[in-house]
Amino acid sequence: MTFDGKALRLASSVDQYLTHHYFGYMVLRPTGIVTIGRTVLSPDVRSGARGRIITAKHKVHILGYKLEVDGFPSMDQHHDIAVCAHVACWSVLRHYSERYNIYREFLTHDITMMAQEFDPGGLVPSKGLQVSHAERVFQEAGTFPVLIARRKDVKPDASFYRQLIAYVESGFPLFAAMQSKQHAVAIIGYEWRTAPKKAVRGMKYAWDEVQSLAVVDDNSLPYLSIPIDGGTPYSAEDVDSFIVALPEKVFYPADAVDRLAPTLFKLRRLVDLPAKENTIIRYFITTGSGFRQFVRSRES
């Protein structure tokens, strides 16, 4: 099945429960162009969706029935009142409103207003958002945003990507900016390599075993898979910076773990660690208030 030239497919099997036959909803705008509005689809109907996807349960009422769908919010950009950065912010915050009960739902108008210290008027939204504006949006929404930028003097900046995968693996979607592409997306998942990377001497990290990332892009249906490098229309190496909107009581950021984890091997004889060559460092960002990793596993 295709919609606007984009592929959808139904799950191969479902059981007798009505909610398991429900794959989400899509609001259509009467605009002639960019007609896809607020949408939540199950990864089961997205052709090409694979790996592990961050989702939340969205409840809907249809003809008196209460149904649920596991998915991540998306929409096409409006062009005139919202562009890619607005949509990426909205997607993350809409997910938070369903995943965590302390956050309310925000509309695209709210995103536009929260990005500025003053009323931006009718023309400003179509000009887009800077990364600093997106950071302000998440702060105004009640989260604690952390901005991580890739170092330009280090290629590749391994620490940048190790922090990226640590937050995504921990269940936090990321607002990701690509300056060279003048574009922003939400990173919402990842896929491991089908075969281990060629053996290298020294320490290995989880990022070394990532095959691709899953993103929500306002130019495509959700769960678009992008490669680590060399892909079209872009790849993970095009990401210059990202924002993680942390909840309260996250006491230890990913960069601190990234710096300190290698020092554990100085205590190898005391804690019986394996050799560096046989170890992959993989860490999660957890909280003290009941937050947990929430990723959904799918077969490729």
Secondary structure, DSSP 8 states (H G I E B T S, - for coil): -EETTEEB---S---S-GGGG--EEEEE-TTSSS-EEEEEE-GGGBTT--EEEE-EEEEEEETTEEEEEEEEEE----SSS--HHHHHHHHHHHHHHHH-TTS----HHHHHHHTSSS--TTTSGGG---HHHHHHHHHHTT-EEEEEE--TTSSS-HHHHHHHHHHHHTT--EEEEEGGGTEEEEEEEEEE-SS-----SS-EEGGGGEEEEEEE-TTS-SSEEEESSS-SS--GGG--EEEEEE-TT--S-HHHHHHHGGGGGGGHHHHT---GGG-EE------SSS----EEEE--
